[in-house]
Amino acid sequence: MTTGTTLKGLPFRKMHGLGNDFVVLDTRGVDLMLTPKAARAIADRHTGVGCDQIMIIETARNGGDAYIAIRNCDGGVVESCGNGFRCVARLLLDETGKDKVLLETLAGPVIAARNGALIAVDMGPARTAWKEIPLAQEIDTLHLGIGEGLLQDPVGVNMGNPHAVFFVPDVNAVDLTTVGPILEHHALFPQRTNVEAVQVLSRTHLRMRVWERGAGITRACGTGACASAVAAARRGLAERKVTVTLDGGDLQIEWRADNHVLMTGPTAEIYTGALDRSLIA
């Protein structure tokens, strides 16, 4: 991977996982403090590069292969991003020639490896206690009892970030544009939440649409797919190993016996370029 700056600016890669798209910055050896304003400028689809999240590769801090910082398109800090981790892991696997890499993240260590042409990521343990999600009050996380429109009574799950998973007969009937932001900012979630609408197609196949915290509707969300699989298994609606079909394609999710969640799926690099200095000033 290329580090450093050019006369034109900071090199970047545009990548995506199932249409969940990212600007990947390698800031190892670069003195860069990305402000929320700069993150919003980069993520703007009209005047910047355009993306759901910005993945920032930094020098490892605790013996891993790299530290990965994440910014949402609204400029906010994100703890975890499964599809983004897979994209960055692909780059680091190519760079190091290793069989697997260790990503240091705000949500904890993440291990990634190749699985044929796909990238598999151990997203760590599913957290289901109310304080871990976190919620504003003690409540049964299997039935949170809140709702808006067609989305009612979700399951709470933390996959490095908070999720409210709602089960519905038809995900296409849900007006996520309207109910998504309302539920994202519900008072039960002091750190806001991601919102998933999930339709159970079979015990091994889920269909999911997502409203991402700070990003809105996206074509895919890796942590959301993991949270949905965990929620479906907790409710007794599905097995612990499922295919999750998102707007952008399929992810394979396995909630293992050790409570870790394994996510496997494709990645793609779209193009490379250099950020104009005005965007990162």
Secondary structure, DSSP 4 states (H G I P E B T S, - for coil): ---S--SSEEEEEEEEETTEEEEEEE-TT------HHHHHHHH-TTTS---SEEEEEE--SSSSSEEEEEEETTS-EES--HHHHHHHHHHHHHHH--SEEEEEETT--EEEEEETTEEEEEEEE-B-STTTTT-SS---TT----EETTEESPEEEESSSEEEEEE-S-GGG--HHHHHHHHHT-TT-TT--EEEEEEEEETTEEEEEEEETTTEEES--HHHHHHHHHHHHHTTSS-SEEEEEETTEEEEEEE-TTSEEEEEE--EEEEEEEEEHHHH-
